[in-house]
Amino acid sequence: MRHGKGVRVRPPFGLQPDDFLIEFGRRIREARTARGLTQEELARKLKIDPAQISLIEGAQREPRLRTVFRIAVALSIEPRDLMPVVRR
């Protein structure tokens, strides 16, 4: 995480943004496959392009909060279940 002019600041809780996105994507993939859904089927439920699911699961796209909520609803889970645990 950058703060000011080129100064790198580590989050106080040890989890880097990239690590967060990787774990978030892994949790979506895990929930999706546990329900026997393909990326295409989940995308159809969300009315989005299947490539978006691939990008989110692969930590290449940061979804909006509304999309996180919609994914959770489509997977019949709580949005918090998609969020990595962040410990201080």
Backbone bond lengths (Angstrom), bond angles and torsions (degrees), N, CA, C in turn:
res aa  C-N    CA-C-N  psi(-1)  N-CA   C-N-CA  omega(-1)  CA-C   N-CA-C  phi
1 M - - - 1.440 - - 1.521 107.49 -
2 R 1.305 117.21 135.78 1.457 121.29 -178.80 1.525 109.66 -100.26
3 H 1.308 113.85 144.52 1.450 120.11 179.74 1.519 106.69 -139.29
4 G 1.305 116.57 119.07 1.464 118.87 -178.66 1.510 111.06 74.15
5 K 1.310 116.63 -152.49 1.466 121.92 -175.69 1.514 111.92 -88.19
6 G 1.327 115.45 92.48 1.450 120.51 173.58 1.517 115.63 72.55
7 V 1.305 119.43 4.97 1.457 121.92 179.48 1.527 108.24 -85.18
8 R 1.313 115.99 125.33 1.463 120.49 -178.95 1.522 108.86 -93.63
9 V 1.333 115.55 125.50 1.461 121.58 -179.24 1.518 108.62 -116.65
10 R 1.319 117.09 128.28 1.462 121.05 177.80 1.523 109.07 -84.18
11 P 1.337 117.04 138.08 1.460 118.92 175.56 1.527 109.50 -60.83
12 P 1.317 118.05 146.04 1.463 120.95 -178.18 1.518 113.59 -67.98
13 F 1.314 118.56 -13.02 1.454 121.32 -175.90 1.520 113.16 -103.55
14 G 1.346 118.74 4.08 1.454 122.45 170.89 1.516 117.12 82.84
15 L 1.314 119.59 -13.71 1.458 121.37 -179.85 1.516 109.25 -93.74
16 Q 1.318 116.78 121.17 1.457 121.56 179.95 1.526 110.15 -79.41
17 P 1.338 117.63 154.73 1.472 120.12 -179.58 1.530 113.07 -54.86
18 D 1.328 117.99 -41.50 1.464 119.96 179.48 1.521 111.18 -64.00
19 D 1.330 116.97 -40.39 1.465 121.04 178.05 1.519 110.60 -62.36
20 F 1.323 116.02 -39.59 1.461 121.47 178.88 1.528 109.77 -60.96
21 L 1.340 116.82 -47.74 1.467 120.82 -178.72 1.524 111.66 -65.35
22 I 1.316 117.12 -38.16 1.467 120.73 178.50 1.521 110.11 -62.90
23 E 1.320 116.66 -47.36 1.472 121.00 179.99 1.526 111.15 -66.56
24 F 1.318 117.31 -39.37 1.468 122.18 177.73 1.535 109.46 -59.90
25 G 1.319 117.25 -47.66 1.465 121.30 178.55 1.512 112.47 -62.83
26 R 1.336 115.96 -39.27 1.465 120.40 178.37 1.520 110.77 -62.44
27 R 1.329 116.78 -40.62 1.463 120.70 179.96 1.525 112.10 -66.30
28 I 1.315 116.69 -37.50 1.472 119.56 176.37 1.525 109.67 -64.61
29 R 1.336 116.10 -49.09 1.474 120.44 -179.64 1.528 110.60 -58.11
30 E 1.336 116.20 -44.19 1.462 120.94 -179.18 1.540 111.04 -61.82
31 A 1.332 116.71 -45.92 1.471 120.73 179.84 1.529 110.64 -66.15
32 R 1.316 116.58 -40.06 1.462 121.40 -179.44 1.522 111.13 -64.05
33 T 1.332 116.43 -49.03 1.471 119.64 -177.72 1.526 111.55 -69.80
34 A 1.332 117.51 -32.30 1.466 120.95 176.72 1.526 111.11 -62.41
35 R 1.324 116.04 -25.67 1.463 120.82 179.03 1.526 111.86 -96.83
36 G 1.319 116.34 6.00 1.451 121.31 176.73 1.521 114.25 71.02
37 L 1.333 116.39 24.58 1.462 120.69 -179.37 1.522 111.06 -98.76
38 T 1.315 115.74 141.77 1.457 120.67 171.12 1.525 107.87 -86.46
39 Q 1.321 116.29 167.70 1.467 119.71 174.88 1.521 110.22 -59.42
40 E 1.314 116.66 -38.46 1.465 121.22 179.89 1.523 111.62 -63.45
41 E 1.332 116.31 -42.12 1.473 119.88 -179.71 1.529 111.42 -66.76
42 L 1.334 116.28 -41.99 1.464 119.21 177.38 1.521 110.03 -64.11
43 A 1.307 116.89 -43.36 1.463 121.03 179.01 1.527 111.01 -60.03
44 R 1.315 116.58 -40.47 1.466 120.77 178.88 1.530 110.42 -61.90
45 K 1.336 117.09 -42.07 1.471 120.83 177.73 1.527 111.25 -61.38
46 L 1.337 115.78 -35.72 1.463 121.35 -177.29 1.528 112.75 -89.01
47 K 1.341 115.45 -9.59 1.474 121.19 -176.51 1.530 111.17 58.78
48 I 1.349 114.00 46.68 1.461 120.45 175.58 1.528 108.33 -131.03
49 D 1.306 116.19 167.08 1.461 121.92 179.22 1.538 109.05 -69.55
50 P 1.331 117.74 135.24 1.470 120.13 178.34 1.532 113.09 -55.73
51 A 1.320 117.05 -28.63 1.468 119.73 178.26 1.526 110.98 -60.79
52 Q 1.327 117.12 -30.14 1.467 120.40 179.32 1.532 110.83 -66.05
53 I 1.323 116.41 -39.70 1.472 120.22 177.25 1.526 109.49 -63.17
54 S 1.314 116.13 -44.37 1.458 120.67 178.47 1.526 111.11 -59.52
55 L 1.321 116.77 -44.33 1.464 120.82 -179.55 1.529 111.86 -65.65
56 I 1.327 116.88 -40.08 1.473 120.74 179.21 1.525 109.65 -66.63
57 E 1.341 116.82 -48.15 1.463 120.17 -179.65 1.531 111.52 -63.92
58 G 1.308 117.17 -30.10 1.459 121.51 -179.77 1.518 114.09 -89.68
59 A 1.331 116.68 10.19 1.477 123.35 177.97 1.525 112.13 61.48
60 Q 1.332 116.31 28.57 1.465 120.75 179.02 1.525 111.95 -101.86
61 R 1.322 116.92 -6.90 1.462 121.73 -178.73 1.520 108.89 -139.57
62 E 1.324 116.27 136.40 1.461 122.16 175.98 1.527 107.93 -99.79
63 P 1.340 116.96 107.24 1.459 118.94 -177.81 1.528 112.27 -72.78
64 R 1.309 114.73 153.75 1.464 120.26 173.87 1.519 109.02 -69.21
65 L 1.313 115.54 158.07 1.463 121.14 179.77 1.522 111.17 -57.37
66 R 1.311 117.08 -40.23 1.472 121.23 178.43 1.536 110.31 -60.29
67 T 1.327 117.30 -38.72 1.463 121.25 179.16 1.524 110.48 -68.56
68 V 1.321 117.43 -38.52 1.470 121.28 176.56 1.525 109.19 -59.24
69 F 1.317 116.29 -44.89 1.461 120.86 179.25 1.530 110.57 -62.00
70 R 1.327 117.01 -45.25 1.465 121.30 -179.30 1.530 111.72 -64.03
71 I 1.331 116.63 -38.33 1.466 120.27 177.12 1.524 109.86 -62.62
72 A 1.323 116.16 -46.49 1.468 120.61 179.62 1.527 110.99 -59.35
73 V 1.318 117.33 -45.15 1.465 121.08 179.29 1.530 109.84 -61.58
74 A 1.336 116.80 -45.26 1.467 120.85 -179.68 1.525 111.75 -62.13
75 L 1.332 116.95 -29.73 1.464 121.57 179.87 1.531 112.38 -94.60
76 S 1.344 116.82 1.21 1.478 123.12 -179.88 1.525 112.13 57.41
77 I 1.334 115.31 44.54 1.463 120.89 176.07 1.522 109.28 -133.66
78 E 1.305 116.01 168.37 1.458 121.55 176.13 1.524 109.26 -78.03
79 P 1.321 118.20 141.70 1.473 119.59 177.38 1.528 112.89 -54.08
80 R 1.321 117.09 -34.95 1.474 119.93 -178.96 1.524 111.99 -63.83
81 D 1.337 116.97 -23.96 1.461 119.79 178.71 1.524 112.60 -69.47
82 L 1.327 116.59 -16.36 1.466 121.11 177.70 1.523 112.28 -88.44
83 M 1.324 115.75 -16.25 1.461 120.15 -174.84 1.529 111.73 -86.36
84 P 1.328 116.03 131.41 1.467 119.03 175.18 1.528 110.82 -62.80
85 V 1.312 114.98 149.49 1.461 120.84 177.76 1.515 108.11 -75.92
86 V 1.306 115.75 126.78 1.462 121.97 178.86 1.521 107.44 -113.62
87 R 1.305 115.53 118.72 1.481 120.41 -179.07 1.508 109.48 -110.69
88 R 1.302 116.28 144.07 1.474 122.08 176.45 1.492 109.95 -89.58
